[in-house]
Amino acid sequence: MSACVEQDIPFIVRGTAEYRRATFALFCAGLATFALLYSVQPILPELAEYFAVSSASSSLALSVTTFSLAFGLLIAGALSESWGRKPMMVVALVLACSLGVASALTTNWHWLLLLRTLLGLALSGLPALAMAYVGEEFDPRSLPVAMGLYISGTALGGLLGRLLAGGLNDLGGWPLALGGIAALGLLACVLFIWLLPKSRHFVAQPLSLSGLLANFTRHLRNPELRVLFLLSFLLMGSFVALFNYIGFYLTAAPYHLSSTLIGFLFVVYLFGILSSNWSGRWVARFGAAKVLMASLLTMLLGAWLCLVVWLPAIVLGLALFTIGFFATHAVASGLVGQKAGNARAQASALYLCAYYLGSSVVGYTGGWVWQHFGWQLLILCLSACMLIAMYCVRKAAAKAA
């Protein structure tokens, strides 16, 4: 296709009916992905009791999913450069919902872990491709807000997955919790297929292993992208670790909260939806570096509030941590497409690979810290992750200046 013809192909522009359909479709994809992914988080204490495993081992129900998702992203991001965006996203979402149903039906711990691992591989066909789709199909001026809407869909998916799972678990146990979330995912999948416009700016590349490796190498050699990859590892790992073990912390004395009440704690995700939407406007006004630093400071303050032995302070701390996390993630994920140039799906895949590796590694390691040293040291370790992230952002901003 000639450059002239490419320029004549219209982008999706904010304010149009097509923009509303596309952003709502991506919102549904993000909702389904993260509801399926994180539905196990509020029921980890119940899984530990039912399958007679430790708190750290119970977190494997989430960690194996994010681990397989991390590496699956590299494959999915590479294949999508040749096979297209929407078809792969549709297949991925259908497979993930089917595996979600199967996970609700098993009564064997190892089978559950296997199904959750496969679910992670299936979901790997969505996040990087969705980010690449936004970068290719939306008008550049509409892109920050569109990316924020997609991230807000992931936030709402994380909220509904955790909130509904906690309530359904109290009603009918963990199988009903996982089965109900899978049904929600199927509904979102239908809406996604119906509403999302076909790719118009995607140009297929020949499937070449050397070409794919060259793209990955080029992205990894980019110092600006490396900072974003490290940020995603540290921030997602800290976020998952905090929310993995807050349930164990609050079911014990002096709080003794039920699964339903712990599920309601995830209502703080609503603040994440708002901050991810606002972040695009903040970047336009203050610049990416300042928004990232302010968001990281907000996360750090939230982590410190979780040390206060008073439930309202802990809830406020979770809210601030969530606000800062989603604002940072929305800004960083938008920067990946800008800094990558070509092969955006592979750049997004590397970003999200680091993101979910952080979830697996820091999420599981946080369980070991919690089990052996308690809540206070866990929060101090997460604070150290925030401080490292702030140092990286400051150093990158100084080089850019």
C-alpha positions as CSV (number, residue, x, y, z in Angstrom):
1,M,0.0,0.0,0.0
2,S,1.4,3.4,-0.9
3,A,2.0,6.2,1.6
4,C,-0.6,8.3,-0.2
5,V,-3.3,5.7,0.2
6,E,-2.3,5.1,3.9
7,Q,-2.8,8.8,4.5
8,D,-6.3,8.7,3.0
9,I,-7.4,6.0,5.4
10,P,-9.3,7.7,8.2
11,F,-8.5,7.3,11.9
12,I,-11.0,6.8,14.7
13,V,-11.6,10.4,16.0
14,R,-12.9,11.3,19.4
15,G,-16.6,12.5,19.4
16,T,-17.7,10.2,16.6
17,A,-20.1,7.2,16.9
18,E,-17.3,5.0,15.7
19,Y,-15.1,6.3,18.5
20,R,-17.8,5.4,21.1
21,R,-18.2,1.9,19.6
22,A,-14.5,1.2,19.5
23,T,-13.7,2.5,23.0
24,F,-16.6,0.6,24.5
25,A,-15.5,-2.6,22.7
26,L,-12.0,-2.2,24.1
27,F,-13.5,-1.3,27.5
28,C,-15.4,-4.7,27.4
29,A,-12.2,-6.5,26.4
30,G,-10.3,-5.0,29.3
31,L,-13.1,-5.8,31.7
32,A,-13.3,-9.4,30.6
33,T,-9.5,-9.9,30.6
34,F,-9.0,-8.6,34.1
35,A,-12.1,-10.0,35.7
36,L,-11.0,-13.5,34.6
37,L,-7.4,-12.9,35.6
38,Y,-8.0,-11.5,39.1
39,S,-11.2,-13.3,40.2
40,V,-9.1,-15.7,42.4
41,Q,-7.5,-12.9,44.4
42,P,-10.2,-12.2,47.0
43,I,-10.8,-16.0,47.5
44,L,-7.2,-17.0,48.1
45,P,-7.9,-17.7,51.8
46,E,-10.8,-20.1,50.7
47,L,-8.6,-21.8,48.1
48,A,-5.9,-22.3,50.7
49,E,-8.4,-23.9,53.1
50,Y,-10.2,-26.0,50.5
51,F,-7.1,-27.4,48.9
52,A,-5.0,-27.5,52.2
53,V,-2.2,-25.3,50.9
54,S,-0.3,-22.4,52.4
55,S,-1.1,-18.7,51.8
56,A,2.0,-18.3,49.6
57,S,1.1,-21.5,47.6
58,S,-2.5,-20.4,47.2
59,S,-1.2,-17.2,45.5
60,L,0.0,-19.6,42.7
61,A,-3.6,-19.6,41.4
62,L,-2.9,-16.0,40.3
63,S,0.9,-16.2,39.8
64,V,0.9,-19.1,37.3
65,T,-1.7,-17.2,35.3
66,T,0.3,-14.0,35.1
67,F,3.5,-15.9,34.5
68,S,2.2,-17.7,31.5
69,L,0.5,-14.5,30.4
70,A,3.8,-12.7,30.5
71,F,5.6,-15.1,28.1
72,G,2.5,-15.7,26.0
73,L,2.5,-11.9,25.3
74,L,5.8,-12.2,23.5
75,I,4.4,-14.8,21.2
76,A,1.0,-13.2,20.7
77,G,2.6,-9.8,20.1
78,A,4.9,-11.3,17.4
79,L,2.2,-13.3,15.7
80,S,-0.2,-10.4,15.6
81,E,2.3,-8.5,13.4
82,S,1.5,-11.0,10.7
83,W,-2.0,-12.3,11.6
84,G,-3.8,-9.1,12.5
85,R,-5.3,-7.6,15.7
86,K,-9.0,-8.2,16.0
87,P,-9.1,-11.9,14.9
88,M,-6.4,-12.9,17.5
89,M,-8.2,-10.9,20.2
90,V,-11.5,-12.6,19.5
91,V,-10.0,-16.1,19.6
92,A,-8.1,-15.3,22.8
93,L,-11.2,-14.1,24.6
94,V,-13.3,-17.1,23.6
95,L,-10.6,-19.5,24.8
96,A,-10.1,-17.6,28.0
97,C,-13.8,-17.7,28.9
98,S,-14.0,-21.5,28.2
99,L,-11.0,-22.1,30.5
100,G,-12.6,-19.9,33.1
101,V,-15.7,-22.3,33.1
102,A,-13.4,-25.3,33.3
103,S,-11.5,-23.9,36.3
104,A,-14.8,-23.6,38.2
105,L,-15.5,-27.3,37.6
106,T,-12.3,-28.9,38.8
107,T,-11.7,-30.1,42.4
108,N,-8.0,-30.9,42.1
109,W,-5.4,-28.3,43.0
110,H,-2.9,-29.2,40.3
111,W,-5.6,-29.3,37.6
112,L,-6.7,-25.9,38.8
113,L,-3.2,-24.5,38.4
114,L,-2.9,-26.1,34.9
115,L,-6.2,-24.6,33.8
116,R,-5.2,-21.2,35.2
117,T,-1.8,-21.5,33.4
118,L,-3.6,-22.1,30.1
119,L,-6.0,-19.3,30.8
120,G,-3.0,-17.0,31.1
121,L,-1.7,-18.1,27.7
122,A,-5.2,-17.5,26.2
123,L,-5.4,-14.0,27.7
124,S,-2.0,-13.1,26.3
125,G,-3.7,-12.5,23.0
126,L,-5.5,-9.4,24.3
127,P,-3.6,-6.7,26.2
128,A,-0.7,-6.0,23.9
129,L,-2.9,-6.3,20.8
130,A,-5.4,-3.9,22.3
131,M,-2.7,-1.4,23.1
132,A,-1.3,-1.8,19.5
133,Y,-4.8,-1.4,18.0
134,V,-5.3,1.9,19.9
135,G,-1.9,3.2,18.7
136,E,-2.7,2.3,15.1
137,E,-6.4,3.1,14.7
138,F,-7.1,6.2,16.8
139,D,-6.3,9.7,15.8
140,P,-3.1,10.8,17.6
141,R,-5.0,13.6,19.4
142,S,-7.6,11.1,20.6
143,L,-5.1,8.4,21.6
144,P,-4.3,9.4,25.2
145,V,-8.0,9.5,26.2
146,A,-8.7,6.3,24.3
147,M,-5.9,4.5,26.1
148,G,-7.2,5.9,29.4
149,L,-10.6,4.4,28.6
150,Y,-9.1,1.0,27.8
151,I,-7.1,1.1,31.1
152,S,-10.3,2.1,32.9
153,G,-12.0,-1.0,31.5
154,T,-9.2,-3.1,32.9
155,A,-9.7,-1.4,36.3
156,L,-13.4,-2.1,36.2
157,G,-12.7,-5.7,35.2
158,G,-10.4,-6.0,38.1
159,L,-13.0,-4.5,40.4
160,L,-15.9,-6.6,39.2
161,G,-13.9,-9.8,39.1
162,R,-12.8,-9.4,42.7
163,L,-16.1,-7.9,44.1
164,L,-18.3,-10.5,42.5
165,A,-16.0,-13.3,43.3
166,G,-16.0,-12.4,47.0
167,G,-19.8,-12.2,47.1
168,L,-20.4,-15.4,45.0
169,N,-17.9,-17.2,47.2
170,D,-19.9,-16.5,50.3
171,L,-23.1,-17.6,48.5
172,G,-21.9,-20.8,46.9
173,G,-18.2,-21.3,47.4
174,W,-15.3,-20.7,45.1
175,P,-16.7,-22.8,42.1
176,L,-19.7,-20.4,41.9
177,A,-17.3,-17.4,42.1
178,L,-15.1,-18.6,39.2
179,G,-18.1,-19.8,37.1
180,G,-20.0,-16.5,37.6
181,I,-16.9,-14.5,36.4
182,A,-16.6,-16.7,33.3
183,A,-20.2,-16.0,32.4
184,L,-19.5,-12.2,32.8
185,G,-16.5,-12.7,30.5
186,L,-18.7,-14.4,27.8
187,L,-21.1,-11.5,27.8
188,A,-18.3,-9.0,27.4
189,C,-16.8,-11.1,24.6
190,V,-20.0,-10.9,22.6
191,L,-20.1,-7.1,22.9
192,F,-16.5,-6.9,21.9
193,I,-16.9,-9.0,18.7
194,W,-20.0,-7.0,17.7
195,L,-18.7,-3.4,18.3
196,L,-15.0,-3.3,17.5
197,P,-14.2,-2.0,14.0
198,K,-11.8,-3.9,11.8
199,S,-8.2,-2.8,11.7
200,R,-7.6,-0.3,8.8
201,H,-4.1,0.8,9.4
202,F,-2.6,-2.6,10.2
203,V,0.0,-3.7,7.7
204,A,1.0,-7.4,7.9
205,Q,4.7,-8.2,8.1
206,P,6.1,-11.5,6.9
207,L,6.4,-14.0,9.7
208,S,10.2,-14.1,10.2
209,L,12.0,-15.3,13.3
210,S,15.0,-13.1,12.6
211,G,12.8,-10.1,12.0
212,L,10.9,-10.7,15.3
213,L,14.1,-11.1,17.3
214,A,15.5,-7.9,15.6
215,N,12.4,-6.0,16.7
216,F,12.7,-7.3,20.3
217,T,16.4,-6.5,20.4
218,R,15.8,-2.9,19.1
219,H,13.2,-2.3,21.7
220,L,15.3,-3.6,24.5
221,R,18.2,-1.4,23.4
222,N,16.0,1.7,23.7
223,P,16.9,3.2,27.1
224,E,13.5,5.1,27.3
225,L,11.6,1.8,26.8
226,R,13.8,0.0,29.3
227,V,12.8,2.5,32.0
228,L,9.1,1.9,31.1
229,F,9.6,-1.9,31.3
230,L,11.3,-1.7,34.7
231,L,8.4,0.6,35.9
232,S,5.8,-1.9,34.8
233,F,7.7,-4.8,36.6
234,L,8.0,-2.9,39.9
235,L,4.6,-1.3,40.0
236,M,2.5,-4.2,39.0
237,G,4.4,-6.5,41.3
238,S,3.8,-4.2,44.2
239,F,0.1,-3.7,43.4
240,V,-0.6,-7.4,43.1
241,A,1.4,-8.2,46.3
242,L,-0.5,-5.6,48.3
243,F,-3.9,-6.9,47.2
244,N,-2.9,-10.6,47.4
245,Y,-2.2,-10.5,51.1
246,I,-4.5,-7.8,52.3
247,G,-7.2,-10.5,52.4
248,F,-5.1,-12.7,54.7
249,Y,-4.2,-9.7,56.9
250,L,-7.8,-8.5,57.3
251,T,-9.4,-11.9,57.9
252,A,-7.1,-12.3,61.0
253,A,-7.4,-10.4,64.3
254,P,-8.3,-7.6,65.0
255,Y,-10.4,-7.2,61.8
256,H,-12.0,-10.7,61.1
257,L,-13.5,-9.5,57.8
258,S,-15.5,-11.9,55.6
259,S,-14.8,-12.7,51.9
260,T,-17.7,-10.4,50.9
261,L,-16.3,-7.4,52.9
262,I,-12.8,-8.0,51.6
263,G,-14.3,-8.1,48.1
264,F,-15.8,-4.7,48.8
265,L,-12.4,-3.3,49.5
266,F,-11.8,-3.5,45.7
267,V,-14.3,-0.8,45.2
268,V,-11.3,1.5,45.5
269,Y,-10.7,0.4,41.8
270,L,-13.3,3.0,40.9
271,F,-10.7,5.6,41.8
272,G,-8.3,3.8,39.5
273,I,-10.8,4.2,36.7
274,L,-11.0,7.9,37.3
275,S,-7.3,8.4,37.5
276,S,-6.5,6.4,34.4
277,N,-9.0,8.6,32.5
278,W,-7.7,11.8,33.9
279,S,-4.0,10.9,33.4
280,G,-4.2,11.7,29.6
281,R,-5.4,15.2,30.4
282,W,-2.7,15.6,33.1
283,V,0.1,14.6,30.7
284,A,-1.1,17.2,28.2
285,R,-1.0,19.9,30.9
286,F,2.0,19.0,33.1
287,G,4.1,16.5,31.0
288,A,4.6,12.8,31.5
289,A,7.5,12.9,33.9
290,K,5.7,15.1,36.4
291,V,2.5,13.0,36.3
292,L,4.6,9.8,36.8
293,M,6.4,11.3,39.8
294,A,3.2,12.5,41.4
295,S,1.5,9.2,40.8
296,L,4.4,7.3,42.4
297,L,4.3,9.6,45.4
298,T,0.6,8.9,45.8
299,M,1.3,5.1,45.7
300,L,4.0,5.5,48.4
301,L,1.8,7.5,50.7
302,G,-1.0,4.8,50.2
303,A,1.4,2.0,51.1
304,W,2.5,3.8,54.4
305,L,-1.2,4.4,55.4
306,C,-1.6,0.6,55.2
307,L,0.7,0.3,58.2
308,V,-1.8,2.1,60.4
309,V,-3.8,-0.4,62.5
310,W,-7.1,1.2,61.8
311,L,-9.4,0.0,59.0
312,P,-10.5,3.4,57.6
313,A,-6.8,4.3,57.2
314,I,-6.1,1.1,55.4
315,V,-9.0,1.7,53.0
316,L,-7.7,5.2,52.3
317,G,-4.2,3.8,51.8
318,L,-5.6,1.2,49.3
319,A,-7.5,4.0,47.5
320,L,-4.4,6.2,47.1
321,F,-2.2,3.2,46.1
322,T,-4.8,2.3,43.4
323,I,-5.1,6.0,42.1
324,G,-1.4,6.2,41.7
325,F,-1.0,2.8,40.2
326,F,-3.6,3.3,37.4
327,A,-2.4,6.8,36.6
328,T,1.1,5.6,36.3
329,H,0.1,2.5,34.2
330,A,-2.0,4.6,31.8
331,V,0.8,7.1,31.2
332,A,3.6,4.5,30.9
333,S,1.6,2.3,28.5
334,G,0.8,5.3,26.3
335,L,4.5,6.2,26.2
336,V,5.4,2.8,25.0
337,G,3.7,3.3,21.6
338,Q,5.2,6.7,21.2
339,K,8.7,5.6,22.0
340,A,8.6,2.3,20.0
341,G,8.0,3.6,16.5
342,N,7.5,0.4,14.4
343,A,6.4,-3.0,15.7
344,R,4.3,-1.4,18.4
345,A,2.6,-4.7,19.4
346,Q,6.0,-6.2,20.2
347,A,7.0,-3.2,22.3
348,S,3.6,-3.4,24.1
349,A,4.2,-7.1,24.6
350,L,7.6,-6.5,26.2
351,Y,6.0,-3.8,28.5
352,L,3.3,-6.2,29.5
353,C,5.6,-9.1,29.8
354,A,7.6,-7.1,32.4
355,Y,4.2,-6.1,33.9
356,Y,3.0,-9.7,34.5
357,L,6.4,-11.0,35.4
358,G,6.3,-8.4,38.2
359,S,2.9,-9.7,39.2
360,S,4.2,-13.3,39.4
361,V,7.6,-12.7,40.9
362,V,6.9,-9.9,43.4
363,G,3.4,-11.3,44.0
364,Y,4.7,-14.7,45.1
365,T,7.8,-13.3,46.9
366,G,5.5,-10.9,48.8
367,G,3.7,-14.0,50.1
368,W,7.0,-15.4,51.4
369,V,7.8,-12.1,53.2
370,W,4.2,-12.0,54.6
371,Q,4.4,-15.6,55.9
372,H,7.8,-15.2,57.5
373,F,8.1,-11.6,58.6
374,G,4.6,-10.1,58.6
375,W,2.7,-7.2,57.2
376,Q,5.0,-4.4,58.2
377,L,8.1,-5.7,56.4
378,L,5.9,-6.5,53.3
379,I,4.8,-2.8,53.2
380,L,8.4,-1.7,53.6
381,C,9.5,-3.9,50.7
382,L,6.8,-2.5,48.5
383,S,7.8,1.1,49.5
384,A,11.4,0.2,48.3
385,C,9.9,-0.7,44.9
386,M,8.2,2.7,44.7
387,L,11.5,4.5,45.6
388,I,13.4,2.6,42.9
389,A,10.7,3.5,40.4
390,M,10.9,7.2,41.3
391,Y,14.7,7.2,40.9
392,C,14.3,5.7,37.4
393,V,11.8,8.3,36.3
394,R,13.8,11.1,37.7
395,K,17.0,9.8,36.0
396,A,15.2,9.4,32.7
397,A,13.6,12.9,32.9
398,A,17.1,14.4,33.6
399,K,18.5,12.7,30.5
400,A,15.6,13.8,28.3
401,A,16.2,17.4,29.5
